[in-house]
Amino acid sequence: MAAPDWLDRVAYPFTSRWLDLPSGRLHYIDEGQGRPVVMVHGTPDWSFLWRHLVKALAPRYRCLALDNLGFGLSDRPPGSWYLPEHQAANLKMLIERLGLRDLTLVLHDFGGPFGLHYALDKPDNVHSLVLMNTWMWSLADDRRVARVARLAGSRLGRYLYLEWNLSARLIMKRAFGDPARLPPSVHAQYLAPFPDPASRAATWAYARALWGSREWFDRNVIDRLVNLAGATVRWASHIAGLNDQYVVDGAVNGMADLTQNLGAAVRRPQSGRIRLYVTILMAAVALGLAAAIIVALS
């Protein structure tokens, strides 16, 4: 499939690859050789978010970055395919189809629950985790999230997300602590995948999932933390990008508690081989932190 005219091939010089799913074609890139590093974006991002990290890490690692269905260059099927449980299943299918072993998951925003779902299901296949401004549980008890979810589910919310492109036009800009990291030329690469209301369905679905999928978050994520009971945690660090205006205090505090609890696991002589690295970084800053990611991968 030919690249769209709007794609900046200087900034994004990677070879496009495709995975055929029952719901549509999923786009991903696969650059370099070595132990696999799988990067999973949130909303309204796509694999373009990881371009600097891919370039920096490809000489030492096999770097894969997918576009979740509804984002970037992937298909936009109608229906409920954008629910978290379906996106998590797509990530698992990509990993299994490509036969990835001993992998590192680099997860941002909604990519966190998707990737953590896999890590909890297949901990023996995960070498390490790098988490950036994300969460892994229902945020329904957070008042700010509840307000956003109620708005998203309303007729006004539908208009804002589908007709006005709220997620890519405004929310993304406000999420960057340093506006200089999102100049118009870069912002254009995030706006272009959403040219009309039909193309923006996933961004609206994600906003509604903050409330509508709360049972999935708790049942399929929190309730399965026991799978990590035997984890060997070599390093757990909590670094929150608080200049991101959409960072939820509950998520930051929850990840801090998680890193402390997992850190205690290193003192328990239990079986298990996953080495868990937890780092929460602001996405805008993360683009320039290839060195920090390399440390986490070692």
C-alpha positions as CSV (number, residue, x, y, z in Angstrom):
1,M,0.0,0.0,0.0
2,A,1.4,3.4,-1.0
3,A,2.2,5.9,1.7
4,P,-0.3,8.8,2.0
5,D,0.8,12.1,0.5
6,W,0.9,13.8,3.9
7,L,3.4,11.5,5.5
8,D,6.8,13.1,6.2
9,R,9.2,10.5,4.9
10,V,12.2,12.4,6.2
11,A,11.0,12.3,9.8
12,Y,9.4,8.8,9.3
13,P,11.7,6.9,6.9
14,F,10.6,3.4,8.0
15,T,9.3,0.5,5.9
16,S,5.6,0.0,6.4
17,R,4.4,-3.5,7.2
18,W,0.9,-4.9,7.7
19,L,-0.8,-7.6,9.8
20,D,-4.2,-8.9,8.6
21,L,-6.6,-9.1,11.4
22,P,-10.3,-10.2,11.4
23,S,-11.2,-6.6,12.0
24,G,-8.8,-5.0,9.5
25,R,-5.2,-4.4,8.5
26,L,-2.9,-3.3,11.3
27,H,0.1,-1.2,10.3
28,Y,3.5,-1.5,12.0
29,I,7.2,-0.9,11.5
30,D,10.0,-3.4,12.2
31,E,13.5,-1.9,12.2
32,G,16.8,-3.2,13.4
33,Q,18.0,-6.5,14.8
34,G,18.4,-7.9,18.3
35,R,16.1,-8.4,21.2
36,P,12.6,-7.0,20.3
37,V,11.4,-3.8,21.7
38,V,7.6,-3.3,21.1
39,M,6.3,0.3,21.4
40,V,2.6,0.9,21.9
41,H,1.1,4.4,21.6
42,G,-2.0,6.0,23.2
43,T,-4.5,8.5,21.8
44,P,-4.4,10.4,19.4
45,D,-0.9,9.2,18.6
46,W,0.5,6.6,16.2
47,S,3.9,5.0,15.6
48,F,5.2,8.4,14.5
49,L,5.5,9.1,18.2
50,W,8.4,6.7,18.5
51,R,10.4,7.8,15.5
52,H,13.3,9.2,17.5
53,L,13.5,6.2,19.7
54,V,13.4,3.8,16.8
55,K,16.2,5.6,15.1
56,A,18.3,5.6,18.2
57,L,17.7,2.0,19.3
58,A,17.6,0.2,15.9
59,P,21.4,-0.3,15.8
60,R,21.2,-2.4,18.9
61,Y,17.6,-3.7,19.1
62,R,14.7,-4.9,16.9
63,C,12.3,-2.0,17.2
64,L,8.6,-2.6,16.5
65,A,5.9,0.1,16.7
66,L,2.3,-0.5,15.7
67,D,-0.6,1.7,14.9
68,N,-3.5,0.6,16.9
69,L,-6.7,0.1,14.8
70,G,-8.3,3.5,14.2
71,F,-4.9,5.4,14.4
72,G,-2.1,6.3,12.1
73,L,-1.9,4.2,8.9
74,S,-4.0,1.3,10.2
75,D,-7.6,0.5,9.1
76,R,-10.6,2.1,10.7
77,P,-13.2,-0.6,10.9
78,P,-16.8,0.2,12.0
79,G,-18.1,-1.2,15.2
80,S,-16.7,-2.0,18.6
81,W,-13.1,-2.8,17.5
82,Y,-11.7,0.1,19.5
83,L,-12.6,-1.2,22.9
84,P,-9.5,-1.8,25.1
85,E,-10.0,-5.6,25.1
86,H,-9.9,-5.7,21.3
87,Q,-6.8,-3.5,21.0
88,A,-5.1,-5.6,23.7
89,A,-6.0,-8.8,21.7
90,N,-4.5,-7.2,18.5
91,L,-1.2,-6.5,20.3
92,K,-1.1,-10.1,21.5
93,M,-1.8,-11.3,18.0
94,L,1.0,-9.2,16.6
95,I,3.5,-10.5,19.1
96,E,2.5,-14.1,18.5
97,R,2.3,-13.9,14.7
98,L,5.9,-12.4,14.6
99,G,7.2,-14.9,17.1
100,L,8.6,-12.3,19.4
101,R,10.5,-13.6,22.4
102,D,12.0,-12.1,25.5
103,L,10.6,-8.7,24.5
104,T,10.6,-5.2,26.1
105,L,7.3,-3.3,26.1
106,V,7.5,0.5,25.9
107,L,4.0,1.7,26.7
108,H,2.4,5.2,26.7
109,D,-1.1,6.3,27.7
110,F,-3.7,3.8,26.5
111,G,-0.8,1.6,25.3
112,G,-0.2,0.9,29.0
113,P,-3.3,-1.2,29.7
114,F,-3.0,-2.9,26.3
115,G,0.7,-3.9,26.9
116,L,0.2,-4.7,30.6
117,H,-2.6,-7.0,29.7
118,Y,-0.1,-9.0,27.7
119,A,2.6,-8.8,30.4
120,L,0.2,-10.2,32.9
121,D,-0.9,-12.9,30.6
122,K,2.6,-13.9,29.4
123,P,5.1,-12.7,32.0
124,D,7.7,-15.3,31.0
125,N,8.0,-13.7,27.6
126,V,8.5,-10.1,28.9
127,H,12.0,-9.0,29.6
128,S,11.2,-5.5,30.8
129,L,8.6,-2.8,30.8
130,V,8.9,0.9,30.3
131,L,5.7,2.8,31.2
132,M,5.1,6.5,30.3
133,N,2.2,8.5,31.8
134,T,-0.1,5.5,31.9
135,W,-2.2,3.4,34.2
136,M,-3.5,-0.2,34.5
137,W,-6.8,0.1,36.4
138,S,-10.2,1.7,36.2
139,L,-10.0,5.5,36.7
140,A,-13.8,5.7,37.3
141,D,-13.3,6.9,40.9
142,D,-11.3,9.9,39.7
143,R,-13.6,12.9,39.5
144,R,-11.8,14.6,36.7
145,V,-11.8,11.4,34.6
146,A,-15.5,10.9,35.4
147,R,-16.3,14.3,34.1
148,V,-14.4,13.7,30.9
149,A,-16.1,10.4,30.4
150,R,-19.6,11.9,31.0
151,L,-18.8,14.6,28.5
152,A,-17.5,12.1,26.0
153,G,-20.7,10.1,26.2
154,S,-22.9,13.1,25.6
155,R,-24.1,14.5,22.3
156,L,-21.7,17.4,22.8
157,G,-18.8,15.0,23.4
158,R,-19.7,13.2,20.2
159,Y,-19.6,16.5,18.3
160,L,-16.3,17.6,19.9
161,Y,-14.5,14.3,19.2
162,L,-15.9,13.4,15.8
163,E,-16.8,16.7,14.1
164,W,-14.2,19.1,15.7
165,N,-11.4,16.5,16.2
166,L,-10.9,17.5,19.8
167,S,-8.4,14.8,20.7
168,A,-5.8,15.7,18.0
169,R,-6.5,19.4,17.6
170,L,-6.6,20.5,21.3
171,I,-6.0,17.7,23.8
172,M,-2.7,16.6,22.2
173,K,-1.3,20.2,22.2
174,R,-2.2,20.6,25.9
175,A,-0.5,17.3,26.8
176,F,2.9,18.6,25.8
177,G,4.6,20.2,28.7
178,D,7.0,22.0,26.3
179,P,5.0,23.4,23.3
180,A,8.2,23.7,21.3
181,R,8.2,19.9,21.0
182,L,5.0,20.1,19.0
183,P,5.7,22.6,16.2
184,P,3.1,22.9,13.4
185,S,5.0,20.6,11.1
186,V,5.0,17.8,13.7
187,H,1.4,18.4,14.8
188,A,0.4,18.1,11.2
189,Q,1.5,14.4,11.3
190,Y,-0.9,13.8,14.1
191,L,-3.8,15.7,12.6
192,A,-3.5,14.2,9.1
193,P,-4.7,10.7,10.0
194,F,-8.1,12.2,11.1
195,P,-9.4,14.0,8.1
196,D,-13.1,13.5,8.7
197,P,-15.5,12.3,11.4
198,A,-15.5,8.7,10.4
199,S,-11.7,8.5,10.8
200,R,-11.9,9.8,14.4
201,A,-14.1,7.1,15.8
202,A,-11.3,5.5,17.8
203,T,-10.5,8.7,19.7
204,W,-14.1,9.1,20.8
205,A,-14.2,5.4,21.7
206,Y,-11.1,5.7,23.9
207,A,-12.6,8.7,25.8
208,R,-15.8,6.8,26.5
209,A,-13.8,3.7,27.5
210,L,-12.4,5.5,30.5
211,W,-15.8,4.9,32.1
212,G,-17.5,2.3,29.9
213,S,-14.6,-0.2,30.1
214,R,-14.0,0.1,33.8
215,E,-14.9,-3.5,34.5
216,W,-12.4,-4.7,31.9
217,F,-9.6,-2.7,33.5
218,D,-10.3,-4.1,37.0
219,R,-11.2,-7.7,36.0
220,N,-8.5,-8.3,33.4
221,V,-5.7,-6.2,34.8
222,I,-5.8,-5.6,38.5
223,D,-7.3,-9.0,39.3
224,R,-4.4,-10.7,37.5
225,L,-1.5,-8.9,39.2
226,V,-1.0,-12.2,41.0
227,N,0.7,-13.3,37.7
228,L,3.6,-11.1,38.7
229,A,3.9,-12.5,42.2
230,G,7.1,-14.3,41.2
231,A,8.6,-11.4,39.3
232,T,12.3,-10.5,39.8
233,V,12.4,-6.7,39.9
234,R,15.9,-5.4,39.3
235,W,15.0,-1.7,39.0
236,A,11.8,0.2,39.6
237,S,11.7,3.9,39.1
238,H,8.8,6.4,39.2
239,I,9.3,9.5,37.1
240,A,6.1,11.4,36.3
241,G,5.8,14.0,33.6
242,L,3.6,16.3,35.6
243,N,3.7,19.1,33.0
244,D,1.3,16.9,31.0
245,Q,-2.0,18.6,31.9
246,Y,-3.8,15.3,31.5
247,V,-1.8,13.3,34.0
248,V,-4.2,11.9,36.6
249,D,-3.0,12.1,40.2
250,G,-4.5,8.7,40.9
251,A,-2.5,7.1,38.1
252,V,0.7,8.7,39.3
253,N,0.2,7.7,42.9
254,G,-0.9,4.3,41.8
255,M,2.2,3.7,39.7
256,A,4.3,4.9,42.6
257,D,2.7,2.3,44.9
258,L,3.1,-0.3,42.2
259,T,6.8,0.3,41.9
260,Q,7.3,0.1,45.6
261,N,5.3,-3.1,45.9
262,L,7.1,-4.7,43.0
263,G,10.4,-3.5,44.4
264,A,9.7,-5.4,47.6
265,A,9.3,-8.6,45.5
266,V,13.0,-8.7,44.8
267,R,13.5,-9.7,48.4
268,R,11.2,-12.6,48.1
269,P,13.0,-15.8,46.8
270,Q,10.2,-16.9,44.5
271,S,10.3,-18.4,41.1
272,G,9.9,-16.3,37.9
273,R,12.1,-14.7,35.4
274,I,10.5,-11.4,34.3
275,R,12.7,-8.4,34.9
276,L,10.3,-5.5,35.4
277,Y,11.5,-1.9,34.7
278,V,8.9,0.7,35.5
279,T,9.5,4.2,34.3
280,I,6.8,6.9,33.9
281,L,7.8,9.7,31.6
282,M,6.1,12.5,29.9
283,A,5.6,11.6,26.3
284,A,7.0,14.8,24.9
285,V,10.2,14.4,26.9
286,A,10.4,10.7,26.2
287,L,11.1,11.4,22.5
288,G,14.6,12.6,23.5
289,L,15.4,10.0,26.1
290,A,16.8,7.2,24.0
291,A,19.7,6.8,26.4
292,A,17.4,6.2,29.3
293,I,15.5,3.6,27.4
294,I,18.8,1.9,26.5
295,V,19.6,1.6,30.2
296,A,16.2,0.0,30.8
297,L,16.8,-2.5,28.1
298,S,20.1,-3.7,29.4
